[in-house]
Amino acid sequence: MANEAKSYCGYVAIVGRPNVGKSTLLNHLLGQKLSITSRKPQTTRHNTLGIKTTDNIQLIFVDTPGIHDDRGRAINRYMNRAAESAIKDVDVVVLVADRTVWTPADEKVAAGLSNSRAPIIVALNKLDKVAASDSLLPHIHELSAKLSTTEVIPVSALQGRGLDKLQAAIVSHIPESGHLFPEDQVTDRSERFLAAELIREKITRQLGAELPYQVAVEIEEFRQDGAICRISALVLVEREGQKKIVIGDKGGRIKRIGQQARQDMEKMFDRRIMLNLWVKVRSGWSDDERALRSLGYRD
């Protein structure tokens, strides 16, 4: 009787400072959108598993919030705890950095990895913004010496360049193990969670610097009604002035946010969506541990 092929399975933490392209990288490694993205730092707030199964290899990616120094509010402390917890007990750490830019924030992330027993691979992202790839060589040598990493790999998450090499480097460290998830499962998150994240992404992209990132989304209804999925969501802000910004002139902005979120939900969930949004002021939610827990911000 022929031996069955060995199977491999492992966890891969994707870490880095805010706004270096961690979520974009995860989406392109998976070949589909899972984590929300925007140009605004700290868009990602939760650890999200992205599961990729190819034949006998299952990679379980953990997309993390950007590690940062601002621990003033409860939500900032939560995001740092979430990112730091992901580093424990993984098989590989992918540290995402921005081209030749290395900041004190990157140094802080690297220092947090000093006790990691997992091999560290540096993904030098945004290769598409580098004039000549050989200009990266001094920086690659410097990072290799500084971090004692297995490999420093230039990539462009946005254009998908270098991702095959990055994935091959990751796979080389994945242990022999049975798969932990069914081969068709892509994430551990529920559709309710993903719907809330898509709404928050559209708000973040629409508003940019107009609105501080103290905005949350709470799904009040998620119900399949025949061929239509009915979703009702509250957009929570902290002040009345923020509510007016989100709603926009004659409700135009919240309408655009709803249309864009609905279109993405229909692609992701592969069904018709009826989406209703309301905006509500809930003062101080971002610095209230109890309020955060009720919104799903749990360690």
TAGI-V257441 format. One record per residue. N is the residue number from 0. RES is the residue in three letters. BURIAL is I if it has 24 or more other C-alpha atoms within 12 Angstrom, else O. Layout:
N,RES,BURIAL
N,RES,BURIAL
This chain:
0,MET,O
1,ALA,O
2,ASN,O
3,GLU,O
4,ALA,O
5,LYS,O
6,SER,O
7,TYR,I
8,CYS,I
9,GLY,I
10,TYR,I
11,VAL,I
12,ALA,I
13,ILE,I
14,VAL,I
15,GLY,I
16,ARG,I
17,PRO,I
18,ASN,I
19,VAL,I
20,GLY,I
21,LYS,I
22,SER,I
23,THR,I
24,LEU,I
25,LEU,I
26,ASN,I
27,HIS,I
28,LEU,I
29,LEU,I
30,GLY,O
31,GLN,O
32,LYS,I
33,LEU,I
34,SER,I
35,ILE,I
36,THR,I
37,SER,I
38,ARG,O
39,LYS,I
40,PRO,I
41,GLN,I
42,THR,I
43,THR,I
44,ARG,I
45,HIS,I
46,ASN,I
47,THR,I
48,LEU,I
49,GLY,I
50,ILE,I
51,LYS,I
52,THR,I
53,THR,O
54,ASP,O
55,ASN,I
56,ILE,I
57,GLN,I
58,LEU,I
59,ILE,I
60,PHE,I
61,VAL,I
62,ASP,I
63,THR,I
64,PRO,I
65,GLY,I
66,ILE,I
67,HIS,I
68,ASP,O
69,ASP,O
70,ARG,O
71,GLY,O
72,ARG,O
73,ALA,I
74,ILE,I
75,ASN,I
76,ARG,I
77,TYR,I
78,MET,I
79,ASN,I
80,ARG,I
81,ALA,I
82,ALA,I
83,GLU,I
84,SER,I
85,ALA,I
86,ILE,I
87,LYS,I
88,ASP,O
89,VAL,I
90,ASP,I
91,VAL,I
92,VAL,I
93,VAL,I
94,LEU,I
95,VAL,I
96,ALA,I
97,ASP,I
98,ARG,I
99,THR,I
100,VAL,O
101,TRP,I
102,THR,O
103,PRO,O
104,ALA,I
105,ASP,I
106,GLU,O
107,LYS,O
108,VAL,I
109,ALA,I
110,ALA,O
111,GLY,I
112,LEU,I
113,SER,O
114,ASN,O
115,SER,I
116,ARG,O
117,ALA,I
118,PRO,I
119,ILE,I
120,ILE,I
121,VAL,I
122,ALA,I
123,LEU,I
124,ASN,I
125,LYS,I
126,LEU,I
127,ASP,O
128,LYS,O
129,VAL,O
130,ALA,O
131,ALA,O
132,SER,I
133,ASP,O
134,SER,O
135,LEU,I
136,LEU,O
137,PRO,O
138,HIS,I
139,ILE,I
140,HIS,O
141,GLU,O
142,LEU,I
143,SER,O
144,ALA,O
145,LYS,O
146,LEU,I
147,SER,O
148,THR,I
149,THR,I
150,GLU,I
151,VAL,I
152,ILE,I
153,PRO,I
154,VAL,I
155,SER,I
156,ALA,I
157,LEU,I
158,GLN,O
159,GLY,I
160,ARG,I
161,GLY,I
162,LEU,I
163,ASP,O
164,LYS,O
165,LEU,I
166,GLN,I
167,ALA,O
168,ALA,I
169,ILE,I
170,VAL,I
171,SER,O
172,HIS,I
173,ILE,I
174,PRO,I
175,GLU,O
176,SER,O
177,GLY,O
178,HIS,I
179,LEU,I
180,PHE,O
181,PRO,O
182,GLU,O
183,ASP,O
184,GLN,O
185,VAL,I
186,THR,I
187,ASP,I
188,ARG,O
189,SER,O
190,GLU,I
191,ARG,I
192,PHE,I
193,LEU,I
194,ALA,I
195,ALA,I
196,GLU,I
197,LEU,I
198,ILE,I
199,ARG,I
200,GLU,I
201,LYS,I
202,ILE,I
203,THR,I
204,ARG,I
205,GLN,I
206,LEU,I
207,GLY,O
208,ALA,O
209,GLU,O
210,LEU,I
211,PRO,I
212,TYR,I
213,GLN,I
214,VAL,I
215,ALA,I
216,VAL,I
217,GLU,I
218,ILE,I
219,GLU,O
220,GLU,O
221,PHE,I
222,ARG,O
223,GLN,O
224,ASP,O
225,GLY,O
226,ALA,O
227,ILE,O
228,CYS,I
229,ARG,I
230,ILE,I
231,SER,I
232,ALA,I
233,LEU,I
234,VAL,I
235,LEU,I
236,VAL,I
237,GLU,I
238,ARG,O
239,GLU,O
240,GLY,O
241,GLN,I
242,LYS,I
243,LYS,I
244,ILE,I
245,VAL,I
246,ILE,I
247,GLY,O
248,ASP,O
249,LYS,O
250,GLY,O
251,GLY,O
252,ARG,I
253,ILE,I
254,LYS,I
255,ARG,I
256,ILE,I
257,GLY,I
258,GLN,I
259,GLN,I
260,ALA,I
261,ARG,I
262,GLN,O
263,ASP,I
264,MET,I
265,GLU,I
266,LYS,O
267,MET,O
268,PHE,O
269,ASP,O
270,ARG,O
271,ARG,O
272,ILE,I
273,MET,I
274,LEU,I
275,ASN,I
276,LEU,I
277,TRP,I
278,VAL,I
279,LYS,I
280,VAL,I
281,ARG,I
282,SER,O
283,GLY,O
284,TRP,I
285,SER,I
286,ASP,O
287,ASP,O
288,GLU,O
289,ARG,O
290,ALA,O
291,LEU,I
292,ARG,O
293,SER,O
294,LEU,I
295,GLY,I
296,TYR,I
297,ARG,O
298,ASP,O
